[in-house]
Amino acid sequence: MVAYRRRRRSFPRRKVCRFCADSNVKIDYKDPKLLKYFITERGKIIPRRISGNCARHQREITTAIKRARHIALMPYTTIQPH
Amino acid sequence: MRRYETLFIVTPDSSDEDLQAVADKFKGVITSMNGKIAAYDEQGKKSLAYNIKKQSKGHYVLMDYLGQADVVAELERNMRLDDRILKYLTVKLADQVDPDTVEEEKPKPRRAAETTDVSEEEDQSAEAQESEEEESLEEESEEE
């Protein structure tokens, strides 16, 4: 029964990768306003299964966020070390 | 030649003359190594996402240039030695660029010191994400 239920569980509607839908949006590490949609309030990168990005664009987002962190445009964490 | 861009942070207590001196110095480094400046854009004073060398703000400068790999090595060596530079990041934009096709951009009018706080703005997106997750969980439980 359990297995049956699991199979029947409803899927949240499949999100479309917003970068595939609109090719005008460029992923750039210098644009924290765009990138902040893909991190949690703690600063962690939101996984693809939740953000709905395709693999290619998720990879670009990840690289961009890591670059932005390096140059202090985005936080590594929101808990400030002493 | 390759095209690179370097984004670097100048210490916030530097005056306009200091910024000019920094600009002249690093432009000189590139041209002395047979590189070519494509753009030099001072993006103004912004607050940093975390403190660097006990500073919470900094002047962001974006420099776009052409050159061989040794230009980057020399530029970064100079930046490491310079106390006015808090941090830098170099990214390769393109391989195999013909220097004649790239013109130097006119420097854009400098924007007034914008202080965009990175840490405050991000909260909304995370919240939105969470509420969506909750929704999908609810749907599941209803079926059971």
Backbone of each chain as ProteinMPNN parsed JSONL, in Angstrom:
{"seq_chain_A": "MVAYRRRRRSFPRRKVCRFCADSNVKIDYKDPKLLKYFITERGKIIPRRISGNCARHQREITTAIKRARHIALMPYTTIQPH", "coords_chain_A": {"N_chain_A": [[0.827, -1.206, 0.0], [1.879, 1.185, 0.831], [3.878, 1.624, -1.01], [2.324, 1.883, -3.254], [0.871, 4.196, -2.715], [2.941, 6.015, -2.691], [3.665, 6.059, -5.335], [1.452, 7.243, -6.41], [1.567, 9.825, -5.626], [0.957, 13.325, -5.812], [2.465, 15.454, -8.174], [4.19, 18.487, -7.737], [3.473, 21.252, -9.835], [5.43, 21.208, -12.745], [8.158, 23.272, -12.851], [9.282, 25.694, -15.172], [12.434, 26.265, -16.581], [13.595, 29.442, -16.067], [15.509, 30.75, -17.498], [15.721, 29.434, -19.861], [13.239, 29.965, -20.841], [13.28, 32.702, -21.246], [15.497, 34.069, -23.138], [16.8, 36.439, -23.001], [17.727, 37.087, -20.533], [20.715, 37.338, -18.961], [23.088, 35.414, -17.249], [25.064, 36.582, -14.77], [27.869, 37.116, -12.749], [28.143, 39.59, -11.629], [25.717, 40.525, -10.961], [23.98, 40.626, -8.407], [21.31, 40.995, -7.766], [19.764, 39.419, -9.42], [20.82, 36.896, -8.849], [20.191, 36.481, -6.209], [17.745, 35.303, -6.032], [18.221, 32.671, -6.127], [19.361, 31.719, -3.867], [19.121, 30.657, -0.436], [17.758, 32.172, 2.598], [19.813, 31.865, 4.296], [21.927, 31.912, 2.658], [22.607, 29.727, 1.185], [22.905, 27.816, -1.834], [20.081, 27.264, -3.807], [18.707, 24.116, -4.582], [18.373, 22.448, -7.763], [16.065, 20.928, -8.063], [14.204, 22.342, -6.711], [14.407, 25.032, -7.496], [13.879, 24.759, -10.185], [15.439, 25.136, -12.402], [17.088, 24.308, -15.518], [19.684, 21.876, -16.16], [21.951, 23.011, -17.346], [21.652, 25.79, -16.963], [21.472, 25.908, -14.219], [24.021, 25.184, -13.537], [25.435, 27.355, -14.536], [24.402, 29.336, -12.889], [25.309, 28.46, -10.406], [28.113, 28.713, -10.683], [28.221, 31.476, -11.046], [27.214, 32.433, -8.61], [29.181, 31.541, -6.876], [31.374, 32.98, -7.744], [30.45, 35.551, -7.226], [30.333, 35.448, -4.477], [33.017, 35.274, -3.843], [33.987, 37.808, -4.463], [32.678, 39.351, -2.696], [30.107, 40.262, -3.275], [27.979, 38.75, -2.698], [26.859, 36.92, 0.193], [28.767, 34.366, 1.905], [27.752, 33.146, 4.084], [25.125, 33.971, 6.373], [25.469, 34.046, 8.992], [27.499, 35.78, 11.009], [30.932, 35.394, 11.311], [33.135, 35.718, 14.14]], "CA_chain_A": [[0.0, 0.0, 0.0], [2.726, 2.371, 0.958], [4.529, 1.82, -2.295], [1.283, 2.336, -4.166], [0.605, 5.609, -2.417], [4.086, 6.825, -3.113], [3.622, 6.239, -6.786], [0.326, 8.078, -6.785], [1.587, 11.157, -5.029], [0.834, 14.375, -6.827], [3.675, 16.218, -8.412], [3.966, 19.922, -7.872], [3.57, 21.506, -11.27], [6.821, 21.292, -13.169], [8.543, 24.654, -13.155], [10.09, 25.817, -16.38], [13.657, 27.037, -16.369], [13.285, 30.811, -16.519], [16.528, 31.242, -18.433], [15.378, 28.873, -21.164], [12.018, 30.627, -21.304], [13.596, 34.066, -21.663], [16.93, 34.035, -23.433], [17.41, 37.758, -22.841], [18.329, 37.201, -19.206], [22.077, 36.819, -18.927], [23.562, 35.083, -15.91], [26.322, 37.294, -14.588], [28.22, 37.157, -11.326], [28.099, 40.966, -11.155], [24.305, 40.9, -10.832], [23.44, 39.912, -7.244], [19.847, 41.11, -7.698], [19.215, 38.222, -10.078], [21.312, 35.674, -8.215], [19.65, 36.276, -4.867], [16.574, 34.431, -6.107], [18.648, 31.278, -6.14], [19.975, 31.327, -2.596], [18.203, 30.721, 0.69], [18.076, 33.311, 3.445], [21.116, 31.597, 4.913], [22.975, 32.076, 1.661], [22.91, 28.479, 0.471], [22.373, 27.75, -3.192], [18.858, 26.461, -3.86], [18.909, 23.02, -5.537], [17.672, 22.472, -9.035], [14.738, 20.323, -7.954], [13.289, 23.34, -6.165], [14.413, 26.25, -8.313], [13.297, 24.444, -11.49], [16.347, 25.432, -13.512], [17.643, 23.18, -16.242], [21.026, 21.558, -15.668], [22.922, 23.951, -17.877], [21.547, 27.103, -16.33], [21.8, 25.761, -12.799], [25.478, 25.168, -13.472], [25.892, 28.738, -14.701], [24.015, 30.054, -11.674], [26.21, 28.044, -9.333], [29.405, 29.371, -10.904], [28.062, 32.916, -10.841], [27.069, 32.698, -7.175], [30.471, 31.325, -6.23], [32.212, 34.144, -8.075], [29.926, 36.718, -6.509], [30.743, 35.306, -3.081], [34.442, 35.546, -3.73], [34.265, 39.239, -4.558], [31.876, 39.982, -1.631], [28.815, 40.782, -3.711], [26.988, 37.911, -2.024], [27.453, 36.331, 1.392], [28.974, 32.926, 2.027], [26.8, 32.775, 5.123], [24.607, 35.173, 7.03], [25.931, 34.036, 10.377], [28.785, 36.455, 10.913], [31.978, 34.886, 12.192], [33.753, 36.778, 14.947]], "C_chain_A": [[0.864, 1.26, 0.0], [3.361, 2.694, -0.381], [3.538, 2.389, -3.301], [1.01, 3.83, -3.969], [1.739, 6.49, -2.926], [4.024, 7.098, -4.594], [2.545, 7.239, -7.181], [0.498, 9.53, -6.331], [1.642, 12.238, -6.105], [2.145, 15.125, -6.964], [3.335, 17.701, -8.385], [4.206, 20.283, -9.343], [5.016, 21.814, -11.646], [7.156, 22.738, -13.513], [9.429, 24.653, -14.397], [11.307, 26.66, -16.041], [13.455, 28.439, -16.925], [14.313, 31.333, -17.509], [16.325, 30.647, -19.819], [14.163, 29.587, -21.736], [12.324, 32.015, -21.85], [15.108, 34.158, -21.892], [17.594, 35.401, -23.299], [18.132, 37.9, -21.51], [19.695, 36.542, -19.235], [22.47, 36.55, -17.479], [24.949, 35.682, -15.736], [26.629, 37.385, -13.094], [28.15, 38.565, -10.761], [26.665, 41.434, -10.87], [23.671, 40.185, -9.637], [21.92, 39.984, -7.137], [19.18, 39.904, -8.342], [19.579, 36.971, -9.28], [20.662, 35.418, -6.866], [18.379, 35.441, -4.872], [16.96, 32.963, -6.005], [19.465, 30.905, -4.913], [18.917, 31.415, -1.5], [18.56, 31.917, 1.553], [19.382, 33.105, 4.204], [22.254, 31.716, 3.919], [23.339, 30.82, 0.918], [22.27, 28.49, -0.916], [21.17, 26.806, -3.215], [19.018, 25.371, -4.918], [17.969, 23.126, -6.735], [16.251, 21.921, -8.915], [13.733, 21.304, -7.379], [13.246, 24.578, -7.057], [13.827, 25.996, -9.698], [14.194, 24.767, -12.663], [16.723, 24.159, -14.267], [19.108, 23.017, -15.815], [22.035, 22.614, -16.089], [22.867, 25.289, -17.142], [21.806, 27.038, -14.83], [23.31, 25.796, -12.609], [26.015, 26.589, -13.603], [25.588, 29.562, -13.455], [24.985, 29.744, -10.542], [27.566, 28.72, -9.466], [29.306, 30.858, -10.584], [27.962, 33.243, -9.358], [28.423, 32.544, -6.486], [31.432, 32.466, -6.539], [31.764, 35.36, -7.29], [30.304, 36.655, -5.032], [32.197, 35.692, -2.903], [34.725, 37.044, -3.682], [33.315, 40.043, -3.643], [30.626, 40.687, -2.14], [27.681, 39.986, -3.073], [27.656, 37.265, -0.824], [27.722, 34.839, 1.239], [27.967, 32.375, 3.034], [26.303, 34.061, 5.755], [24.945, 35.179, 8.511], [27.326, 34.628, 10.368], [29.799, 35.818, 11.848], [32.63, 36.02, 12.966], [35.237, 36.88, 14.679]], "O_chain_A": [[0.614, 2.232, -0.713], [3.388, 3.84, -0.83], [3.875, 3.264, -4.098], [0.933, 4.604, -4.923], [1.522, 7.554, -3.505], [4.291, 8.208, -5.055], [2.693, 7.984, -8.149], [-0.349, 10.372, -6.629], [2.278, 12.084, -7.148], [2.836, 15.391, -5.981], [2.321, 18.124, -8.94], [5.049, 19.678, -10.006], [5.717, 22.566, -10.969], [6.511, 23.35, -14.364], [10.212, 23.732, -14.628], [11.214, 27.644, -15.307], [13.178, 28.607, -18.113], [14.028, 32.254, -18.275], [16.696, 31.25, -20.826], [14.058, 29.792, -22.945], [11.694, 32.457, -22.811], [15.885, 34.306, -20.949], [18.808, 35.519, -23.463], [19.034, 38.725, -21.368], [19.82, 35.346, -19.499], [22.212, 37.366, -16.594], [25.886, 35.338, -16.457], [25.753, 37.693, -12.285], [28.103, 38.735, -9.543], [26.439, 42.607, -10.573], [22.905, 39.24, -9.823], [21.303, 39.135, -6.493], [18.152, 39.426, -7.864], [18.74, 36.096, -9.066], [20.585, 34.273, -6.421], [17.974, 34.924, -3.831], [16.096, 32.106, -5.814], [20.175, 29.9, -4.913], [17.941, 32.156, -1.623], [19.544, 32.606, 1.285], [19.981, 34.062, 4.695], [23.423, 31.631, 4.297], [24.267, 30.821, 0.109], [21.223, 29.102, -1.128], [21.237, 25.688, -2.704], [19.425, 25.667, -6.042], [16.937, 23.796, -6.704], [15.339, 22.398, -9.591], [12.527, 21.118, -7.543], [12.171, 25.108, -7.339], [13.326, 26.927, -10.328], [13.759, 24.684, -13.812], [16.678, 23.063, -13.709], [19.688, 23.905, -15.191], [22.866, 23.053, -15.293], [23.895, 25.843, -16.752], [22.301, 27.997, -14.238], [23.813, 26.368, -11.642], [26.93, 26.986, -12.882], [26.402, 30.378, -13.02], [25.425, 30.636, -9.817], [28.109, 29.237, -8.49], [30.186, 31.428, -9.94], [28.555, 34.217, -8.895], [28.767, 33.335, -5.608], [32.216, 32.87, -5.68], [32.583, 36.107, -6.755], [30.565, 37.683, -4.408], [32.563, 36.354, -1.932], [35.604, 37.491, -2.945], [33.17, 41.256, -3.8], [30.137, 41.617, -1.497], [26.564, 40.484, -2.926], [28.873, 37.078, -0.812], [26.998, 34.136, 0.535], [27.411, 31.291, 2.857], [26.958, 35.1, 5.688], [24.74, 36.176, 9.204], [28.242, 34.049, 9.785], [29.554, 35.713, 13.05], [32.669, 37.157, 12.494], [35.915, 37.719, 15.273]]}, "seq_chain_B": "MRRYETLFIVTPDSSDEDLQAVADKFKGVITSMNGKIAAYDEQGKKSLAYNIKKQSKGHYVLMDYLGQADVVAELERNMRLDDRILKYLTVKLADQVDPDTVEEEKPKPRRAAETTDVSEEEDQSAEAQESEEEESLEEESEEE", "coords_chain_B": {"N_chain_B": [[45.153, 37.229, -28.835], [43.78, 37.299, -25.508], [40.691, 37.976, -23.864], [40.026, 39.525, -20.86], [38.379, 40.142, -17.712], [38.679, 42.07, -14.798], [37.496, 42.383, -11.633], [37.756, 44.494, -8.994], [38.219, 45.509, -5.548], [38.542, 48.55, -4.005], [39.924, 50.088, -1.156], [37.646, 51.641, 1.166], [38.178, 54.161, 2.317], [39.546, 55.656, 0.506], [40.328, 58.518, -1.441], [39.103, 60.522, -4.242], [41.398, 61.129, -5.651], [43.069, 59.07, -4.918], [41.724, 56.929, -6.095], [42.048, 57.604, -8.733], [44.794, 57.387, -8.918], [45.092, 54.641, -8.504], [43.763, 53.724, -10.777], [45.433, 54.716, -12.827], [47.776, 53.34, -12.232], [47.182, 50.57, -12.581], [46.229, 50.492, -15.162], [48.54, 51.24, -16.402], [50.142, 49.014, -15.845], [48.968, 47.077, -17.449], [49.21, 48.127, -20.076], [51.955, 48.271, -20.24], [52.639, 45.656, -20.471], [52.024, 44.992, -23.011], [49.292, 44.817, -23.278], [45.787, 45.668, -23.761], [43.483, 48.136, -22.899], [40.034, 47.69, -22.596], [37.786, 48.587, -21.299], [37.104, 50.667, -18.484], [35.597, 50.817, -15.562], [34.318, 52.506, -12.933], [32.431, 51.457, -10.339], [31.42, 52.575, -8.127], [30.805, 53.139, -4.576], [30.084, 50.403, -2.614], [28.342, 48.339, -0.271], [29.929, 45.613, 1.343], [29.37, 42.071, 1.25], [30.468, 40.667, 3.259], [32.939, 41.315, 5.796], [36.097, 42.544, 4.713], [39.421, 42.631, 5.394], [38.758, 44.041, 7.702], [37.031, 45.946, 6.721], [33.836, 47.192, 5.823], [32.788, 48.25, 3.587], [33.386, 49.181, 0.131], [35.045, 50.433, -2.83], [33.986, 49.436, -5.919], [35.566, 48.369, -8.847], [35.558, 47.778, -12.261], [37.478, 46.288, -14.676], [38.174, 45.888, -18.015], [39.969, 44.087, -20.356], [42.494, 43.307, -22.851], [44.897, 40.772, -23.52], [47.85, 38.72, -23.001], [48.355, 35.68, -21.081], [50.331, 36.297, -19.218], [49.894, 38.919, -18.569], [47.764, 38.922, -16.812], [48.895, 37.554, -14.669], [50.896, 39.354, -13.883], [49.366, 41.609, -13.282], [47.786, 40.679, -11.159], [49.732, 40.105, -9.321], [50.652, 42.671, -8.738], [48.338, 43.663, -7.582], [48.103, 42.149, -5.286], [50.216, 43.143, -3.846], [49.518, 45.725, -3.378], [48.247, 47.819, -0.931], [45.886, 49.179, -1.062], [44.067, 47.69, -2.407], [41.462, 45.563, -1.707], [40.395, 43.091, -2.517], [40.332, 40.929, -5.409], [39.069, 39.755, -8.564], [39.54, 37.821, -11.355], [38.312, 37.108, -14.548], [38.177, 35.123, -17.429], [37.031, 36.238, -20.49], [36.999, 35.72, -23.238], [38.665, 33.676, -25.636], [41.262, 34.108, -28.093], [40.991, 36.819, -29.373], [40.819, 39.445, -31.662], [42.794, 42.213, -31.377], [42.367, 44.559, -32.798], [39.704, 44.753, -33.34], [38.45, 45.512, -31.055], [37.373, 48.309, -29.438], [38.252, 50.956, -27.231], [36.023, 51.619, -24.664], [34.113, 54.527, -23.945], [34.513, 56.0, -20.796], [31.884, 55.472, -18.56], [29.564, 57.834, -17.126], [30.193, 58.44, -13.75], [28.437, 56.676, -11.356], [26.491, 57.865, -8.612], [27.528, 57.303, -5.27], [26.335, 54.323, -4.619], [24.698, 52.517, -2.173], [24.036, 49.471, -1.921], [22.543, 47.123, -0.044], [23.437, 43.91, 0.367], [22.76, 41.787, 2.013], [20.28, 42.311, 3.177], [18.315, 42.318, 1.215], [17.888, 39.768, 0.323], [16.119, 38.209, 1.707], [13.37, 38.038, 0.977], [13.113, 36.406, -1.337], [13.868, 33.917, -0.423], [11.879, 33.372, 1.409], [9.633, 33.205, -0.239], [10.276, 30.959, -1.63], [10.16, 29.031, 0.345], [7.42, 29.005, 1.057], [6.317, 27.94, -1.207], [7.296, 25.386, -1.133], [5.975, 24.405, 1.086], [3.357, 24.34, 0.153], [3.424, 22.255, -1.739], [3.857, 20.141, -0.053], [1.504, 20.083, 1.39], [-0.328, 19.325, -0.556], [0.401, 16.708, -0.969], [-0.247, 15.469, 1.484], [-2.985, 15.688, 1.546], [-3.906, 13.851, -0.289], [-3.355, 11.429, 0.87]], "CA_chain_B": [[45.035, 37.772, -27.475], [42.587, 36.901, -24.768], [39.98, 39.074, -23.215], [39.788, 39.256, -19.446], [37.912, 41.257, -16.904], [39.061, 41.984, -13.398], [36.691, 43.196, -10.726], [38.501, 44.593, -7.733], [37.64, 46.366, -4.519], [39.503, 49.501, -3.458], [39.577, 50.412, 0.226], [36.608, 52.677, 1.132], [38.613, 55.485, 2.761], [40.381, 56.306, -0.498], [39.722, 59.703, -2.046], [39.046, 60.469, -5.701], [42.766, 61.111, -6.18], [43.564, 57.707, -4.736], [41.106, 56.083, -7.114], [42.695, 57.957, -9.992], [46.14, 56.812, -8.871], [44.925, 53.203, -8.709], [43.421, 53.532, -12.185], [46.625, 54.941, -13.651], [48.756, 52.31, -11.956], [46.865, 49.268, -13.172], [46.2, 50.667, -16.62], [49.946, 51.235, -16.816], [50.642, 47.635, -15.806], [48.465, 46.345, -18.616], [49.788, 48.626, -21.329], [53.386, 47.96, -20.276], [52.775, 44.24, -20.844], [51.444, 44.895, -24.354], [47.848, 44.582, -23.227], [44.984, 46.789, -24.237], [42.312, 48.367, -22.05], [38.788, 47.789, -23.347], [36.863, 49.418, -20.518], [37.459, 50.858, -17.086], [34.332, 51.317, -15.029], [34.22, 52.585, -11.475], [31.014, 51.199, -10.049], [31.008, 53.297, -6.932], [31.008, 52.527, -3.266], [29.017, 49.463, -2.263], [28.652, 47.62, 0.969], [30.374, 44.256, 1.076], [28.54, 41.042, 1.866], [31.172, 40.297, 4.486], [34.066, 42.224, 5.985], [37.399, 42.173, 4.188], [40.424, 43.453, 6.079], [38.003, 44.854, 8.664], [36.251, 46.976, 6.044], [32.516, 46.689, 5.443], [32.424, 48.856, 2.31], [34.511, 49.277, -0.78], [34.798, 50.922, -4.192], [34.121, 48.367, -6.908], [36.063, 48.826, -10.146], [35.585, 46.704, -13.251], [38.424, 46.599, -15.732], [38.024, 44.931, -19.121], [41.197, 44.31, -21.119], [43.008, 42.243, -23.701], [46.302, 40.506, -23.26], [48.256, 37.328, -22.832], [48.181, 35.202, -19.708], [51.285, 36.924, -18.296], [49.338, 40.196, -18.119], [46.953, 38.631, -15.628], [49.808, 37.209, -13.575], [51.561, 40.576, -13.432], [48.348, 42.476, -12.682], [47.374, 40.143, -9.858], [50.871, 40.271, -8.415], [50.622, 44.064, -8.295], [47.192, 43.886, -6.706], [48.408, 41.544, -3.987], [51.184, 43.988, -3.141], [48.954, 47.049, -3.136], [47.394, 47.801, 0.255], [44.582, 49.801, -1.322], [43.173, 46.704, -3.014], [41.0, 44.597, -0.711], [40.236, 41.787, -3.135], [40.155, 41.039, -6.85], [38.605, 38.536, -9.23], [39.774, 37.905, -12.787], [37.555, 36.129, -15.312], [38.464, 35.163, -18.865], [35.783, 36.42, -21.24], [37.073, 35.102, -24.566], [39.96, 33.316, -26.21], [41.432, 34.452, -29.507], [40.335, 38.059, -29.767], [41.663, 40.327, -32.472], [42.803, 43.49, -30.65], [41.932, 45.69, -33.614], [38.242, 44.847, -33.389], [37.934, 45.995, -29.783], [37.65, 49.716, -29.188], [38.093, 51.336, -25.831], [34.747, 52.284, -24.392], [34.182, 55.784, -23.199], [34.1, 55.746, -19.413], [30.514, 55.916, -18.261], [29.505, 58.791, -16.004], [30.247, 57.672, -12.509], [27.197, 56.686, -10.57], [26.639, 58.325, -7.235], [27.834, 56.172, -4.387], [25.153, 53.524, -4.261], [24.955, 51.545, -1.123], [23.049, 48.406, -1.979], [22.844, 46.145, 0.989], [23.188, 42.581, -0.202], [22.208, 40.806, 2.948], [18.884, 42.569, 3.53], [17.368, 42.11, 0.129], [17.718, 38.392, -0.111], [15.151, 37.482, 2.538], [12.078, 37.808, 0.328], [13.139, 35.277, -2.262], [13.934, 32.682, 0.339], [10.563, 33.145, 1.974], [8.751, 32.768, -1.312], [10.645, 29.585, -1.932], [9.677, 28.165, 1.409], [5.971, 28.845, 1.015], [6.017, 27.028, -2.297], [7.582, 24.031, -0.666], [4.89, 24.017, 1.981], [2.2, 24.016, -0.673], [3.54, 20.931, -2.33], [3.714, 19.171, 1.025], [0.085, 19.99, 1.701], [-0.983, 18.544, -1.597], [0.692, 15.31, -0.726], [-0.944, 14.926, 2.641], [-4.411, 15.604, 1.238], [-4.223, 12.619, -1.005], [-3.319, 10.291, 1.784]], "C_chain_B": [[43.758, 37.29, -26.806], [41.955, 38.119, -24.128], [39.657, 38.676, -21.775], [39.039, 40.415, -18.832], [38.301, 41.002, -15.466], [38.173, 42.933, -12.614], [37.467, 43.279, -9.425], [37.887, 45.636, -6.822], [38.75, 47.235, -3.949], [39.001, 49.913, -2.08], [38.674, 51.66, 0.292], [37.086, 54.062, 1.551], [39.509, 56.179, 1.732], [39.616, 57.454, -1.164], [39.679, 59.519, -3.566], [40.442, 60.416, -6.312], [43.372, 59.712, -6.055], [43.029, 56.785, -5.821], [41.756, 56.341, -8.473], [44.09, 57.333, -10.066], [46.094, 55.304, -9.123], [44.662, 52.916, -10.184], [44.67, 53.657, -13.058], [47.622, 53.8, -13.475], [48.432, 51.021, -12.708], [46.68, 49.343, -14.68], [47.621, 50.616, -17.166], [50.528, 49.832, -16.847], [50.228, 46.901, -17.073], [49.133, 46.819, -19.907], [51.284, 48.308, -21.416], [53.639, 46.5, -20.652], [52.151, 43.973, -22.209], [49.978, 44.47, -24.335], [47.1, 45.794, -23.725], [43.747, 46.919, -23.361], [41.075, 48.452, -22.932], [37.763, 48.645, -22.608], [37.379, 49.53, -19.099], [36.274, 51.535, -16.433], [34.363, 51.304, -13.509], [32.755, 52.49, -11.093], [30.542, 51.847, -8.761], [31.183, 52.49, -5.664], [29.803, 51.635, -2.944], [29.377, 48.818, -0.938], [28.969, 46.167, 0.626], [29.465, 43.267, 1.792], [29.175, 40.52, 3.148], [32.404, 41.183, 4.583], [35.337, 41.647, 5.36], [38.398, 43.15, 4.793], [39.75, 44.497, 6.977], [37.242, 46.006, 8.015], [34.899, 46.386, 5.65], [32.032, 47.307, 4.133], [33.631, 48.882, 1.39], [34.096, 49.849, -2.12], [35.015, 49.762, -5.158], [34.576, 48.966, -8.237], [36.125, 47.621, -11.077], [36.486, 47.121, -14.4], [38.36, 45.491, -16.773], [39.221, 45.162, -20.046], [41.569, 43.089, -21.95], [44.465, 42.003, -23.358], [46.587, 39.029, -23.217], [48.122, 36.948, -21.36], [49.127, 35.894, -18.736], [50.807, 38.291, -17.815], [48.554, 39.979, -16.829], [47.851, 38.349, -14.437], [50.449, 38.47, -12.998], [50.573, 41.508, -12.716], [47.985, 41.983, -11.282], [48.51, 40.241, -8.851], [50.892, 41.685, -7.849], [49.476, 44.33, -7.334], [47.419, 43.294, -5.324], [49.319, 42.451, -3.17], [50.569, 45.312, -2.7], [47.981, 46.997, -1.954], [46.006, 48.386, 0.003], [43.58, 48.817, -1.898], [42.778, 45.671, -1.959], [40.927, 43.192, -1.305], [40.026, 41.981, -4.631], [39.674, 39.712, -7.395], [38.789, 38.726, -10.732], [39.032, 36.776, -13.483], [37.943, 36.259, -16.774], [37.147, 35.25, -19.616], [35.837, 35.712, -22.585], [38.512, 34.76, -24.895], [40.052, 33.967, -27.581], [40.641, 35.684, -29.941], [41.326, 38.877, -30.585], [41.649, 41.716, -31.831], [42.298, 44.665, -31.476], [40.414, 45.855, -33.626], [37.651, 45.439, -32.121], [38.351, 47.449, -29.577], [37.497, 49.991, -27.697], [36.796, 52.089, -25.646], [35.007, 53.601, -23.684], [33.764, 55.5, -21.767], [32.714, 56.319, -19.148], [30.548, 56.948, -17.144], [29.385, 58.036, -14.695], [28.957, 57.806, -11.732], [27.476, 57.178, -9.163], [26.766, 57.113, -6.332], [26.565, 55.446, -3.957], [25.537, 52.592, -3.141], [23.817, 50.518, -1.153], [23.435, 47.353, -0.962], [22.455, 44.766, 0.488], [22.403, 41.711, 0.766], [20.724, 41.047, 3.238], [17.913, 42.144, 2.452], [17.029, 40.654, -0.123], [16.594, 37.655, 0.599], [13.879, 37.103, 1.791], [12.079, 36.558, -0.532], [13.125, 33.963, -1.503], [12.574, 32.345, 0.941], [9.606, 32.602, 0.934], [9.011, 31.303, -1.628], [10.072, 28.635, -0.9], [8.181, 27.934, 1.312], [5.581, 27.907, -0.12], [6.235, 25.592, -1.879], [6.452, 23.53, 0.209], [3.67, 23.584, 1.179], [2.28, 22.597, -1.193], [3.403, 19.848, -1.269], [2.241, 18.964, 1.363], [-0.644, 19.117, 0.69], [-0.806, 17.06, -1.357], [-0.18, 14.749, 0.383], [-2.443, 14.798, 2.359], [-4.754, 14.279, 0.581], [-4.241, 11.419, -0.099], [-4.524, 10.326, 2.685]], "O_chain_B": [[42.787, 36.924, -27.469], [42.601, 39.139, -23.889], [39.084, 37.615, -21.523], [39.054, 41.53, -19.354], [38.259, 39.872, -14.98], [38.109, 44.129, -12.898], [37.797, 42.257, -8.824], [37.146, 46.518, -7.255], [39.767, 46.732, -3.471], [37.798, 50.068, -1.868], [38.903, 52.626, -0.437], [36.462, 55.055, 1.178], [40.157, 57.177, 2.047], [38.414, 57.359, -1.413], [40.146, 58.515, -4.103], [40.667, 59.765, -7.333], [44.08, 59.236, -6.942], [43.76, 55.976, -6.391], [41.982, 55.418, -9.255], [44.514, 56.826, -11.105], [46.926, 54.755, -9.845], [45.243, 52.002, -10.77], [44.929, 52.813, -13.916], [48.236, 53.347, -14.441], [49.289, 50.451, -13.384], [46.941, 48.374, -15.393], [47.885, 50.044, -18.223], [51.301, 49.488, -17.741], [51.027, 46.197, -17.69], [49.566, 46.009, -20.726], [51.823, 48.103, -22.504], [54.732, 46.152, -21.1], [51.792, 42.836, -22.516], [49.493, 43.837, -25.273], [47.695, 46.816, -24.067], [43.047, 45.939, -23.109], [41.062, 49.2, -23.909], [36.967, 49.346, -23.232], [38.008, 48.61, -18.576], [35.98, 52.696, -16.717], [34.425, 50.249, -12.879], [31.942, 53.332, -11.475], [29.391, 51.681, -8.358], [31.636, 51.345, -5.67], [28.655, 52.075, -2.999], [30.541, 48.757, -0.541], [28.356, 45.574, -0.262], [28.864, 43.59, 2.816], [28.484, 39.991, 4.019], [32.863, 41.735, 3.583], [35.619, 40.453, 5.457], [38.22, 44.365, 4.701], [40.13, 45.668, 6.997], [36.849, 46.948, 8.703], [34.814, 45.242, 5.203], [30.978, 46.927, 3.624], [34.758, 48.635, 1.818], [32.93, 49.761, -2.504], [36.098, 49.179, -5.208], [34.02, 49.966, -8.692], [36.674, 46.577, -10.725], [36.288, 48.168, -15.017], [38.478, 44.309, -16.451], [39.469, 46.29, -20.472], [41.03, 41.997, -21.77], [45.179, 42.921, -22.954], [45.695, 38.195, -23.372], [47.815, 37.785, -20.511], [48.791, 36.068, -17.564], [51.255, 38.774, -16.775], [48.667, 40.755, -15.88], [47.608, 38.837, -13.334], [50.534, 38.634, -11.781], [50.894, 42.11, -11.692], [47.888, 42.77, -10.34], [48.272, 40.439, -7.66], [51.116, 41.889, -6.656], [49.608, 45.113, -6.393], [46.989, 43.855, -4.316], [49.204, 42.516, -1.946], [51.048, 45.942, -1.757], [47.015, 46.233, -1.968], [45.067, 48.125, 0.755], [42.377, 49.074, -1.881], [43.631, 44.992, -1.389], [41.345, 42.221, -0.675], [39.601, 43.048, -5.077], [39.85, 38.668, -6.766], [38.261, 39.673, -11.314], [39.11, 35.622, -13.062], [38.03, 37.367, -17.302], [36.249, 34.434, -19.405], [34.831, 35.162, -23.033], [39.446, 35.452, -24.492], [39.034, 34.337, -28.166], [39.737, 35.595, -30.772], [42.504, 38.985, -30.246], [40.589, 42.337, -31.749], [41.846, 45.664, -30.915], [39.897, 46.941, -33.886], [36.483, 45.827, -32.103], [39.539, 47.768, -29.546], [36.715, 49.341, -27.003], [36.5, 53.052, -26.354], [35.974, 53.762, -22.94], [32.758, 54.826, -21.543], [32.416, 57.471, -19.463], [31.455, 56.939, -16.312], [28.58, 57.115, -14.557], [28.46, 58.906, -11.489], [28.545, 56.942, -8.599], [26.196, 56.053, -6.589], [25.834, 55.885, -3.069], [26.591, 51.956, -3.175], [22.786, 50.682, -0.501], [24.52, 46.773, -1.02], [21.284, 44.496, 0.22], [21.49, 40.987, 0.369], [19.988, 40.101, 3.514], [16.817, 41.667, 2.743], [15.996, 40.345, -0.717], [16.161, 36.595, 0.147], [13.366, 35.994, 1.944], [11.155, 35.747, -0.465], [12.45, 33.013, -1.897], [12.169, 31.183, 0.979], [8.861, 31.657, 1.191], [8.089, 30.521, -1.86], [9.561, 27.566, -1.236], [7.714, 26.805, 1.465], [4.611, 27.158, 0.001], [5.461, 24.7, -2.224], [6.021, 22.382, 0.096], [3.031, 22.58, 1.495], [1.321, 21.832, -1.097], [2.894, 18.763, -1.547], [1.787, 17.843, 1.591], [-1.471, 18.279, 1.05], [-1.732, 16.265, -1.518], [-0.778, 13.682, 0.238], [-3.095, 13.894, 2.881], [-5.783, 13.672, 0.878], [-5.042, 10.502, -0.275], [-4.686, 9.45, 3.534]]}, "name": "protein", "num_of_chains": 2, "seq": "MVAYRRRRRSFPRRKVCRFCADSNVKIDYKDPKLLKYFITERGKIIPRRISGNCARHQREITTAIKRARHIALMPYTTIQPHMRRYETLFIVTPDSSDEDLQAVADKFKGVITSMNGKIAAYDEQGKKSLAYNIKKQSKGHYVLMDYLGQADVVAELERNMRLDDRILKYLTVKLADQVDPDTVEEEKPKPRRAAETTDVSEEEDQSAEAQESEEEESLEEESEEE"}
